[in-house]
Amino acid sequence: MDTKETRFLQLIGENKGILFKICKIYQDDPDDRNDLLQEMTLQLWLAFDSFRGDSKFSSWMYRVALNTAIVFFKKQKRRPDSEPLPYQFDKEEEQSAAGEKEAQLSIFYKAVQQLGKVEKALIYLYMEDQPYEEIAASLGITEGNVRVRINRVKNKLKEIIKTVNYEY
């Protein structure tokens, strides 16, 4: 294996949590998550030569993976068999799935599924404690716009969760 492949695999391995979280936010179905994970890994490999080291690898990886997820999501929505069904939350199902924390996390991810593609990216980067400056750079918007949109997304998530009688 050459050094480029070794370095790529090492960096992906160190930051694989980023990919798993993006997949979880953008895709509800496990098969679709696996497809998205493969697509993100492919796109990262194809773009790897463009990583110059000006920023942290994880920041660069966020941008490539989020853009890939958004494109993947758009393509999937165009498929005639991909019409999303409104998800009905089942309290008993969620409560028995695991402990309280796991149930809350599951509810949260299902609520995030109802957000728009940019809203998902915003909440994901926010949850990863990315500075507003990096979020703005990743999404191509101003820092002020990031602050406003994050507050709106938080409120939207609260409303989605409240509509199904769940509260944290």
C-alpha positions in Angstrom: 0.0 0.0 0.0 1.4 3.4 -0.9 1.8 6.2 1.6 -1.1 8.2 0.1 -3.5 5.3 0.8 -2.0 4.7 4.2 -2.3 8.4 5.2 -5.9 8.6 3.8 -7.0 5.4 5.7 -5.4 6.7 8.9 -7.1 10.1 8.7 -10.5 8.5 7.9 -10.1 6.1 10.8 -9.3 8.9 13.2 -12.3 10.9 12.0 -14.8 8.2 11.1 -17.3 9.4 13.8 -17.9 12.5 11.6 -19.0 10.3 8.7 -21.3 8.1 10.9 -23.0 11.1 12.5 -23.6 12.8 9.1 -25.1 9.5 7.8 -27.3 9.3 10.9 -28.6 12.8 10.4 -29.2 12.6 6.6 -30.5 9.0 6.3 -32.9 7.1 8.5 -32.7 3.7 6.7 -29.6 1.6 7.6 -29.1 0.6 4.0 -29.3 4.2 2.8 -26.8 5.2 5.6 -24.4 2.5 4.3 -24.8 3.8 0.7 -24.1 7.3 1.9 -21.1 6.3 3.9 -19.6 4.6 0.8 -20.3 7.6 -1.3 -18.8 10.0 1.2 -15.7 7.8 1.5 -15.4 7.6 -2.3 -15.7 11.4 -2.7 -13.2 12.0 0.1 -10.7 9.7 -1.7 -11.3 11.4 -5.0 -10.8 14.9 -3.4 -7.9 13.8 -1.1 -5.3 15.4 -3.4 -7.1 18.7 -3.0 -6.5 18.7 0.8 -3.6 21.1 1.2 -3.4 21.2 5.0 -4.5 24.8 5.3 -7.1 23.7 7.7 -7.5 20.7 10.0 -8.3 17.5 8.1 -11.6 17.2 10.1 -12.8 20.6 8.9 -12.0 19.7 5.3 -13.7 16.3 5.8 -16.8 18.0 7.2 -17.1 20.1 4.0 -16.6 17.2 1.6 -18.9 14.8 3.6 -21.7 17.4 4.1 -21.6 18.4 0.4 -21.7 14.7 -0.6 -24.6 14.1 1.8 -26.6 17.0 0.4 -26.1 15.9 -3.2 -26.9 12.3 -2.2 -30.0 13.4 -0.5 -31.1 15.5 -3.5 -30.6 12.5 -5.9 -32.5 10.2 -3.6 -35.5 12.6 -3.3 -35.7 12.5 -7.1 -36.2 8.8 -7.2 -39.9 7.9 -7.6 -39.7 5.2 -4.9 -38.2 7.5 -2.3 -41.2 9.5 -1.3 -40.7 10.0 2.4 -43.5 8.9 4.6 -44.3 11.0 7.6 -42.8 9.2 10.6 -45.2 8.5 13.4 -43.4 8.5 16.8 -44.4 5.6 19.0 -43.7 6.4 22.6 -43.8 2.8 23.8 -41.5 1.7 21.0 -38.9 4.4 21.9 -39.2 3.9 25.6 -38.6 0.1 25.4 -35.8 0.4 22.8 -33.2 1.1 25.4 -32.5 3.4 28.3 -33.8 7.0 28.6 -30.8 8.5 26.9 -30.9 6.2 23.9 -34.6 6.9 23.5 -34.1 10.7 23.7 -31.2 10.4 21.2 -33.4 8.4 18.8 -36.2 10.9 19.1 -33.8 13.7 18.4 -32.4 12.0 15.3 -35.9 11.4 14.0 -36.7 15.1 14.6 -33.5 16.1 12.7 -34.6 13.9 9.8 -37.5 16.4 9.3 -35.2 19.4 8.9 -34.0 20.8 5.6 -30.6 19.9 4.2 -28.9 23.1 5.3 -30.6 23.0 8.7 -29.2 19.4 9.2 -25.7 20.6 8.3 -26.0 23.5 10.8 -27.2 21.5 13.7 -24.6 18.8 13.0 -21.7 21.3 12.9 -23.1 23.0 16.0 -23.4 19.7 17.9 -19.7 19.0 17.0 -18.8 22.3 18.7 -17.5 23.8 15.5 -16.8 27.5 16.0 -19.3 29.8 14.2 -16.5 31.0 12.0 -15.8 27.5 10.7 -19.6 26.7 10.3 -19.9 29.9 8.2 -16.9 29.0 6.1 -18.2 25.4 5.6 -21.6 26.5 4.5 -20.7 29.7 2.7 -22.8 32.0 4.9 -21.9 34.8 7.3 -21.3 34.2 11.0 -24.3 36.4 11.9 -26.4 34.2 9.6 -25.1 31.1 11.4 -26.2 32.4 14.8 -29.6 33.3 13.6 -30.2 30.0 11.7 -28.9 27.9 14.6 -31.4 29.5 17.0 -34.2 29.0 14.4 -33.2 25.3 14.0 -33.1 24.8 17.8 -36.6 26.2 18.1 -37.8 24.2 15.1 -36.5 21.0 16.7 -38.2 21.8 20.0 -41.5 22.3 18.1 -41.1 19.0 16.2 -40.4 17.2 19.4 -43.3 18.9 21.3 -45.8 18.0 18.5 -45.3 14.4 19.4 -45.6 15.0 23.1 -41.9 14.5 23.8 -39.9 16.9 25.9 -36.3 16.7 27.1 
